[in-house]
């Protein structure tokens, strides 16, 4: 496939690529969700995800997106020393936090991040559980993440 200057896929001689080019030109290619002409929630290239109307996402598509998101957050967190020094389980907990709240909000957890930088895991877990985030997500998720940070293993 070739990409045009505008970012729209230009058709080639391969049949699927011709169809992809036509669908991209007719449906549009949107990076973010939007309402189609019938006011149905739609994503990508005309994929209706409106419950009861569209196809939604398959399980394979959901996990494909999730794996891409995990890879994205791992890469974004690599610039932080407090992340790079963690074992896999604690790094995974930080990826989950970034996934849930975004990196900008994760960076607001100054006490927890300072404790992680010093590998003071009891202090880091305590700071996480004392946060507004812990109240918002509830005890199941917050205690699970705090456990992973404290112990360096999954429950």
N, C-alpha and C positions, 0 to 999 in steps of 0.2 A: 504494500500500500504506500502511496505517496501522500504527503500532506501539503496542502496549498498554503499560500502566504497567509490566508485568513484563518488557517487552522482547521479547515474543513477537509475531510478526506477526499482526495481526487480519485475518481475511478480509474482502474487499470483494465487490462484485458482479462483478468481472472474473474469468473462469474460472481463469486461472493463479494469480491471487492467492488464490482460494479453496483451490486445491490446495496452494499454498505454506503457507497458514495451517494446513491439516490436517496436512501433513507436518511442519511445525515443531512443532505441538502433540504429535504422536505420536512422532516421532523424537527431539525435543529439538534444541536449537541449542547447540552446544558450541564455545567459542573455542579450546580445546586438544584434542589427541588424547586418545582414551579407548578402552577396551576395551568392545565391545558385549556383549550377553548371551551370544554364542557365543565370547567372548574374542578377537575379531578387532579389529585396530587400525582405528579409525574417526575421522573428523574432521567438523567442520561440522555438517551436518544429515543424519546417517546415511550418510555416504560411506565405505564400506569401502575402506581402502587396503592391506589385508592381501594380500601377494603370493600369487597363485594362488587367491584367494577373491573379492576385490573388483575394482572398476574401476581403482583407483589414480587418478592425475591425468593428464589429457591434456596434450600439449605446450603447447597454448594456456593451460591453467590454470596450468601450471608457470611460464610466462613472465609471466602476469598477476600471480601472487604475487611473482615476482622483481622486476618493475617497481614494485610497491607497496612492497616492502622497500627498494629503492634510494631511492625517494622519501622513505620514512620516515627512513632514515639521513641523507640529505642535509638534511632538515629538522632533525633532532636535532643535527647537527654545525654548523649555522648559528650557534649561540651561541658558538662558539669562534673567537677571532681567528686562531689558527694555521691554521684551516680556511678562513676567509673570504678570506684573502690569497693562497691558492694558485690556480694556473692549473687548467684543467679536468682535465688528466691527473693531476696530483698530488692534486687533490680527489677524483677517482675512486679513486685508490689508497687514500685515507683512508676512503672509503665502503666499499671492499672489505674493508679491515681491520676496520672497525666491524661489517660484515655477518658476517665470519668469527668474530670473538672477542667482539663486544659492545662498546658504548661504554665501559662501566666498565673493561674490561680494556685497551682502547686508551688510556685516560687514565693507565694505569700506565706507559706508555712515555715517561716524563718527559724523558729525554735526546733522544729522537727528536722529540718535540713542541716542546721548547725550540729545537732546531736548525731545525725547520720555521718556527717563529715568527720566527727570524732569517734565514730563507731560506738556511740553510747546508745545502744539499742533500747534499754528500758526507758530512757529519757525520750527517745524518738517515738516509741509506741505510746507513751503517756501523752505527749504533745498531740499526736494524731487523734487519740480518743477524747481529748479535751476540746477539740475544734468544733466549730459550727457545722462543718462538713459531716462529722460523725453523727451529729443529731439529725441532719438532713437525710442521710442514707440509712440510718438505723443501726441497731446493734449487730445484726448478723454480718453485714459487710464490713463495718468499721472494726469489729473485734477480729474478724478473719484477717484483715490487712495488718492490724496491730500485732497479731500473733506472728504473722510471717516476718514482720520487721523485727520483733523481739527475738524470735527463735531461729530465723533463717531456714525455716522449713514450712512446707504446706501442712495444714491441719489434717 
